[in-house]
């Protein structure tokens, strides 16, 4: 199935979880936040949050400031 990750169309297996997507993309989870279809997904839900065809996934780095 096709999903979009940071504006890039990507082919992935049906039912892939967010955690599996990060492993597939070799992305370091430290300091990372994820949104699916413009909704931020809590890190504790990544292993069970299944992706669906045409989902829009946004990966972004959390930055602390003061």
C-alpha positions in Angstrom: 0.0 0.0 0.0 1.1 3.6 -0.4 1.5 6.1 2.3 3.1 9.6 2.4 6.0 10.2 4.7 7.1 13.9 4.9 5.6 14.5 1.5 7.3 11.5 -0.1 5.1 8.6 -1.4 6.3 5.4 0.1 5.3 1.8 -0.5 4.9 -0.3 2.7 3.2 -3.5 3.8 -0.4 -3.5 4.7 -1.0 -3.1 8.4 2.5 -1.8 9.1 2.8 -0.1 12.6 4.4 3.3 13.2 7.2 1.5 15.1 7.8 -0.8 12.2 7.8 2.1 9.8 10.6 3.8 11.8 12.6 0.6 11.7 12.0 0.3 8.0 13.2 3.8 7.4 16.2 3.4 9.9 15.0 6.5 11.8 16.3 7.2 15.3 13.3 7.6 17.7 15.2 9.9 20.1 13.6 13.4 20.1 11.2 12.3 17.4 7.4 13.0 17.3 5.0 11.5 14.8 1.7 12.7 13.3 -0.7 10.6 11.2 -3.1 12.7 9.1 -2.2 15.8 11.1 -2.9 14.1 14.5 0.1 13.6 16.9 0.3 10.0 18.0 1.6 9.3 21.5 4.9 7.4 21.5 3.4 4.6 23.7 0.9 3.9 20.8 3.5 3.6 18.0 3.8 -0.2 18.2 0.1 -0.9 17.8 -0.9 2.1 15.6 -1.5 0.4 12.2 -1.1 2.5 9.1 -3.7 2.5 6.3 -3.5 3.2 2.6 -3.1 6.9 1.8 -2.2 7.9 5.4 -0.1 11.1 5.7 2.8 10.5 8.2 4.8 13.5 9.4 8.1 12.9 11.3 9.4 15.9 13.1 12.1 16.5 15.7 11.1 17.8 19.1 13.1 20.9 20.0 13.3 22.3 23.6 13.9 25.9 24.0 13.6 28.6 26.5 
